[in-house]
């Protein structure tokens, strides 16, 4: 008999985030949420932010999560001269995580070598009607899920508004 795996997303937990659309001056342009490990592509995002900054486009980036790569990424942000644009929050309580996700401009997805089986953060972003920026290196399963939800975006937005 096949195993039934329940959906890890409880829609009711996201209802309040759907109601909050006001961005503040310190809110992030891009946000990453996940385990801070090799292969998640955070270095790629930091390098892109550095290039944009050098061209006169300061992009605020918030990294929510923890992991063994965190000290190296902090050092890379300092080295690139963008440490004033990047905030590493570490572990963040769920209500604060949702607030930051909703108030950012887009969720950045950039796994370049880590094999994402199912990006729960993608489903979370959909629940709060948040734009996503999947980069070309993002793993195939996450890209496929993004494409599916993008084609059904009106239904997802309507569903969130009906909560």
PyMOL commands that set and color helices and strands:
alter all, ss='L'
color gray80, all
select helices_A, chain A and resi 11-18+42-54+70-80+94-103+120-127+140-151+153-161
alter helices_A, ss='H'
color red, helices_A
select strands_A, chain A and resi 30-33+61-64+86-90+106-109+132-134
alter strands_A, ss='S'
color yellow, strands_A
deselect
rebuild
show_as cartoon
